[in-house]
Amino acid sequence: MEGTIFGFTEAQITEFGLTYGVGGLMLLMVFIVGHLAWQCKVGKFGTFILFLGLTFGLVGFIAKYFIQSSLGI
């Protein structure tokens, strides 16, 4: 068990953090944007624009995950 933390290697801990930790933060960001749209009473189109603009970066992270899994990286 030399070089491990609770039986996990550093690479495994990093992978857990990137998949579940960042995924959880992305979900939190979606709730924050939804709450912002609700508080500002922007309507349906305004809510769409907020989600489009503020969560567009999440699409790249999700696409990276699917590309890596399809290529077997």
N, C-alpha and C positions, 0 to 999 in steps of 0.2 A: 504494500500500500504506500510505498514511497512515492512522493510527488503527487499525491491525490488529496482532494478535500472531500470528506464524507464519501469516499469511494468513487468520485467523479474526477476525470482529468480536466485540465484547464480548457481544452478544446470543447469538451462536452458542456461545461459550465457556460462558456461563451455562446455556444449554439442555443442552449436553453434561454439565455438572456436575450439573444437576438430574436428568437421566435416568440417566446411568451412575454418577455418584458416589454419589448418594443411594440408587440401586438396589443398588449394591455394599454400602453400609452396612446396608441393610435385609436383604440376604442374610447378612451377618455377624451381625446381630442374631438371625436365625433359628437359625444355628448355635450361638450363645451360649445361647439358650434351650434348645435340644436338649441341649447339653452340661450345662447346669444340671439338667435333668430326669434325665439319665443319672447324674450324680454323686450326686444326692439319692435315687436309686432310688424315685421316686414312683409308679411303676406307670403303667398306660395312662390311667386317668382323671385322675390328677394331671398327667401330661404334657399331656393335652388341656386342662386348666384353665390350665396355665402358658402354653401357646401361645395360648389364647383371650384370656387377660388381658394378657399381655406383648406380643403382636403385634397387638392390635386396632387400634392407631393406624396400622399399615401399610395396613390396608384403606382408610382414608380417602385416603391418598396415592395408592394405586393407582386408586381410583375417580376421583380428580381427574384423573389422566392420561387415563383412558378418556373422561371427560366432555369434557375439552378437545379430544381428538382427534375425538370425534363431532360436536362443535359447530364444529370447524374453527378453534379459537382458537389 
